Every structure is written in C-alpha cells, then in structure tokens.
C-alpha cells in the first residue's frame, strides 16, 4: 500500500497537474467529505469532480508543487504552491495553501483545504493590493477616513 506522502503527491500530480479526472475516483473515497472549497463540504468524488470541473474551466496550465508534508498516523498535512493561467484574461497567477488528508485503505477519507487565493485575486485585479490593509483598519480610523473624503 502506498504511503500517505505518496498518495498526496499522486493526488496533486494526477488530479491537478495532469488533469486526470479518473484519479479522483481512484484516490477519493465515494463518501469522503472535503472541507474548505465552498460553503458546505463536497461529498466524495462526485462532489469534488464538480469543483474540479469549475476550477479547470477557469484556469489552465495548473502546476502544483507540494512544498512540505507532515505525517501523523493516518493523516498528512501538506503545504502547496501553484502557478496557473486564468483562461478568460490569459493572466498568469499564483496561489498557495495547505491541505490535510485523512487516509485509510489507500484512499482519502476526509480532506481539509485552506487556500490563499489573495495573490491570485490581486493579480487578476479583482481585489486591490491594499484590500487586506483596509480590512484591518480599526473602525475609528475608517470613519475618520470616510469623513475626510
């Protein structure tokens, strides 16, 4: 049986870099909840396939690199970085994040995702570069800034 590290590397390589949709059914248990990719968990390969189709419909040339992994029992956490091209604009973008997979019998039984899409959204001009700074501005400063405008 493959190790947790190998399964995570295989998932990222086949599902994302090679766009091998069959690997989703092979590696993700049919009933597995996948958290962090929408308001509610995606359920199993059917739920994840829908997300994957939408994402790959918007982005091409996806290349994900697993930067590091930590394994504890049947769980593996991985930090990843990605480059891709936004299809509508042709803009190259970057993103990163972390994922935790729980494994059993060679399949992903549950997944948790935390993606940092802020760089990508900034590169696409969807979010201003100073949006995070503005979001962290204390309310008193925001009201005095608004009054001055």
N, C-alpha and C positions, 0 to 999 in steps of 0.2 A: 504494500500500500504506500502511496506517495505521502511525503511529509507535508505538514501544514505550510511550510515555507514554499515548497514546490507547487502546491495547489494554488497559493496566492499568486505566485509568479505566472503559472499557467493561465489562471483566470485573466490577469491583466494583459498578458501577451495575446492569448487567443481571442478573448471576448472584445477587447478594445483595439489592440494594435493590428490584429489580423481580421477583425470583424467577423469572426467565426461564430455565428449565431447558434450553431449546434452545440458549442461548448457550454452555452448557458444551460441547456437541458442536461448535459452530462455532469456539470460540476455543481449546480444549484439544486438542492432538494425541492421537490414539487410543492411542498407546503412551507418552505422556509420564508420567514418574514425578513424583509430587507428595509431597514430604517434609514431615514435621513435623505431620501431622494424625492420627497413630496410631503404633503400634509399627513398622509396616512402611510403605514408600511406597505410596500409592494409585497405581494404574496407569490412566492415561488417563481419558477422560470417563466410562467405565463405573464405575471405581473412585471417581472424585470424586462422581459422582451419588449413590452410596450414602451417602457422608459428608454431602453437601448435604441429602439427604432426612432424615437423622437430626437434623441441626442445625436445619433449618427446622421439623421436627416438634416440637422442644423450645422454639424461640424464634420470636416473631412481631415485626412492626414493625421489622425489621432495617434499619438505616441506617448504611452505612459511608461514611466520608469519607477520601479519600486526602489526607493532610496535606502530604506532600512526596515527590518522586521524584528519583532519580539514575539516569541512563542511561550505560552504558559499553558501546559496541558493540551486541551483540545481547542485552544484559542490562539489566534495570531493577529497581531496588530501590525499594520504597515503604513509607512509614510510614502506618499507618491507625488510625483511631479508630472505635468503633462504639457505637451505642445499640440496645437491643432490649428485648423484654418476654419474661420467662420464662412460657411458657404455663400450666404447672401451678400456679404461685403468683400470676401476674399482676404480679410484681415487675419494675419497670424496672431494667435493668442496663447497665453499660458495660464495654467491653473495648478493647484496643488491641494493636498488634503491628506486625510488619514482614513483608514478603514480597519475595522475589526471583524474578523470572521470566526465563527464557531463551527468546528468541523466534527463530523462523525462518519465513519464508514466511507471515507474518501470523498465526501460531499460537504458543501457549505450548508449548514443547518440554520444559521441566522447571520445577518450582516448588519453592521452599523457604519454609516458614512458621515464624514464631516469634511465637506469640500470648501476650499477657499476660492470662490469664483470672483471675488472683488477685483483682482488684477485683470481677469478676462473682461468683466463688465466695464472697467475703466478703459481698457484697450479698445473696446468697441464703442466707446463714447456714450454708453448707457448710463453710467454713473460718473459724476465729476471726480477729479482727483482728490479734491478736498472734502468729499462727502463724509468720510469717516471722522475727520476733524470736526465738521459741523455737527455731526450726530453726537459727539462727545462734549459739545459746548454746554456749560451749565445754563439752566433756564434763565437766570438773571442776565447773563451776557447776551443771550439770544434776544430777549425782549428789548434790551437797550440798543442792540444792533438793528433790530427791526424798526424801532422808533426813530433811529437816525436816518433811515432810508427815505 
